[in-house]
Amino acid sequence: MLVIGLTGGIACGKSTVSKILSSHFPIIDADAIVTELYQQGHKGYDAVIRLFGKNALKENGEIDRQRLASIVFEDEAKRKKLNSAVHKLVFEVILIRSIKYYLKGSQCIILDVPLLFESGLISTLITSKRITVSAPELVQVQRLKIRNNFSEEEALKRIRTQMPTSEKEKRSDYVIHNDGSLDNLHKQVDALIENIKNEITYKYPILPPLWILATFLIAVLLLTIIFNVVKLLNFSK
């Protein structure tokens, strides 16, 4: 199974590309997983409370994601702590869902992960190919002003807390340049879809050999053990 990571800078149009790709391939959306994990009773919710207390909550007890974003974007240390806690949880869910698609015989899945390269584990251990959706910084700023009602200073601060798009492009197998019309974006994504389908046809059969499946499951088991050991060590501290 071909596992492709999809990422991009803020306001570069990754969600639009993901929506187009979803008509052809299953999508595992990291943002949607985070939303699930932030629900009361889930590990992500507990992690946020542990790190930020009630400052990150709405009056009804739900996590206020806008307020949480404001807190972590102003404090790099807090942002790193949050990412460290949440990325591990997201990785576990992505791994489980990827295995399910694999066992169903899926030829290709797309992992929609905003912090694909920053997360490390997902990019290195799961994905075979990576796609970056890119746009010039000036375009990103204009989109954030319109979409989020940000000032130019706020927009630049959000953009520059992320890995530079140019660096993401260097680490990617495919780059979508979203600085033109929607029609132009569709043409680029359609061409990408054809490339992916051709690659699947020649390199990734629907039913993988049993030795690949066995290796994959052993890797999952080892990663689970590693995560549990790390959790125990952190707890003991």
N, C-alpha and C positions, 0 to 999 in steps of 0.2 A: 504494500500500500504506500502510495506517495503522500507524505505529510508536508504540507506547505504552510509556512508561517507568513501571515499578512500583517504589516505594520505601516507606520507613517507618523509624521509629526502632527501636532495638534492643528486642526483646521486645514489639513491637506486633502481631505476627501476620502479617507480610508473607509468610512462607513458606507459611502456611496459605492465604492468598488466592491466591498464585501456583499452588498445587496445584489449587485450584478452577478457576482460569482456564485451566489447562493442558488441561482436558477440552474446551475450545472453541477455543483459539488456541495456536500454537506459542510456546514460551517459550525465550528465550535467557537463561541464568542466569549472572550475572557471578561469583557465588561458585564455581560449578562450573568456570568458566574459570580463576579464580585457582588452584583446586586442580590443574588441568592444568598451568598455568604454573609451579607450585611443584615439579613433578616434576623429578628430576635430568635434566640435559641440555636443559632448557628455559630461556628467557630470564629468566623470573621467578625461577627458582632461582638463576641467576647473579647477578641483581640483589640478592637477599637476602644472598648470601654476600659480595658486594662491600660492602654497607652494614653488615652486622652480624657478619660472620665466622662462626665455628663456634658462637658463643653461641646461635644460633637453630636449631641442628640437634639431632636426636635421636642416639642412639648409632649407629644404623644409617645415618646420613648424610641421612635425610629431614628436611625442614623441620618443626620443632615449632611448629605454628601457635598453640597456646596460649601457649607461651613467647614467641613473637614478638609476640603480641597484648599480653602483659604488658609487654614492653619498650617498645612504641610508645605504649601508653596512659599510660605514666609519663613520656614525653618527647615533647612536641609537635613539636620540631624533627625528631626521628627519624621520627615518624609522617608528617610532611609529606614527608620524603625518600622514604619507602617508598611513600606514595600517589602521588607524582609519577612514580616509576619504574614502578609496577605499572599505574596507570591508563592510561598510554599503550599498554601491551601488551594490556590488556583491551579498550581501544577498538579496536585493530586487529582483534582476533578478532571482536568484536561486529559491526564494519563488514563483514567478509568474510561472516559467517554471515547477516547481514541481506540482503546482496546475493543470496546463494543462495536465500533464501526469496522475494525479490522476483522473481528470474528464474523461479522455479517457479510464479509466479502467485498467491502467498499474498495474501489480502486484508488480513490484520492479523497482527502479531506483538507479543509482549510482551517487553520487556527488563526482567528482574528485576535491579535494580541498587541495593544498599543505599545507596551514596553517589552517587545519581543527580545531585543538584544540586551536590554538592561536586566531582564529576568534571568538570563544566563542558562538556567536549567532547561527551559522550554526550547530555546534556540539551539542549544548544543546537543541535547539528548533526544529530542523528539523530531524536529523538523529536518527534512531532506533538502528543501528549497526554501528560499525566502523572497518575499515581494515587499518592496517599499513604495508607498504612494508619496510622492514628493510635490512640493510647491515652493516658490520663492518666499523668503521671509516677508517681503512687502505684501504679497498676496495673503499670507497667513494673518498678518496684522489686520488687513482690511476685513477679512472674513470674521475675525474675532470681534472687531468693532461692531459689525452688523449683527452677528449671531448671538453674541454674549453681552453686547453693550459695554465692552471693555474700553478703557482709555488706551492710548497707544502704549503708555508705560506698563499698564497691566498686561496687555497682549504680549509685549516683548518679554516681560518677566516670565509668563507662562511658557512661551516658546523656548526661552533660553535655559529653563530648568531641565529640559529634555536633551537627550543626545542629539547633536546636530544632524539634520537630515542628510547632509553630505556624507557623514560617517555611516549612516544607515544604508545609503546607496552603495557604498563601497563593500558592505558586508552582504549585499543582496544579489540574488541571481537574476531577478527581474526588477525593473524600475518603471513605475507609471508616473508620468509627468502631468500633474493636474493643475496647469496654469492657463488653460484655454477654455473652450466651450465644453458643454456636457456631451455634445456629439463627438468631439475629439476624444474625450475620456472613454466613451463607449467603444470607439474604434480601437483604442489601445487595449482595453480589457478584452474585447472580442478576439483580438490577435493573440493575446496572452492565453485565453481559454483554448484556442486551437493548438498552441504550443504545448500546453499541459496535456491535452488529450492525445497528442502525438507521442509525447513522452510516456504516458501511461501505456499506450498500445504496445510499445516496443520494450519497455523495461519493467512494467509493474503488472503482472497477470492478476486476474481477479482472485484466484485461489492460490495463496502462497504455499510453497513447500512446507512440510511439517517441521523441518529443522529451523526454519525462520520463525515459525510460530513458537516453537519451544524456546528458542533463544530470547525472543521478545518477552515471553512470560517469565523466564528466569531473571531477565533484567528488571522487570516490574517488581518481582519479589525482592531482589537485592535493594532496589531503591526504597521500597517500603521499609525494609529493615533499617537502612541508613537513616531515613526520616525519623523512625521511632527512637533510634539511638540518640540522634541529635536532640529530640524533644526531651528525652530522659536527662541528658546532660544539662540542658537549659533549665529544666525543672529543679535539678539538684542544686543549681547555683542559687 
